[in-house]
Amino acid sequence: MERKIFQCYVCGQPEDRCSCDKYCVLCHSDYGVRLTEDGQYYCLDCRDACDYKTQDAV
């Protein structure tokens, strides 16, 4: 089974090629943000609270 690559909702690029401003869409923090499956960036606290996974955690 092929793994889906998470892509940024704004630019359509994977996290390592995305040049968008990166900040948590929930709390607007820019500390430790990562791209999740829904194509948006979240900080660690918000990812944990909402049970969002990063590409390397799925």
N, C-alpha and C positions, 0 to 999 in steps of 0.2 A: 504494500500500500504506500502510495506516494504522500509525503508530508507537504502540507500547504505552507507556503512561505507567507508570513505576516507582512502586509504592505500598509504603508501610511495612507490614511484616509484622504489626506490633502493632495499629496504628490504621486501616490501610487508606487513609491519605491520601497524596497525593504529597509529595515532599520539602519543597516550599515551604509546605505547610499542616500538616505533621506537627509536633505539639507534644510528642512523646515525648522522653525523655532520649536524647541522641545520643552514642554511644560505640562504638568498634570492638568487634564481637562476638568477635574473635579475641584481640586484645592488650589490650582495655579502655582504649585511649587515647581522649582526647576531642579530640585535635588533628587538624584537617583531615578530619573524618569526612564521608562522603557516602553517600547511599543508592545501592544497586546493584540489578540486576535481580532478585536473589533476595529483595528486600524488607528487607534488613538493612543496617546501617551499617558501613563499614570505613574505616580511616585510609588515607592514601596508600601507605604502605609495604606494608600487607597487601593493598591492591587491586593493587598492582604485582606482589607475590609470587604472588598467586592469579589474576592476569589478569582481575579483575573490572572492569567498565566502569560509569561513571556515566551518567545519562540523556543528558547533553550529549555524551558520547563515543561513542554508538552511532549 
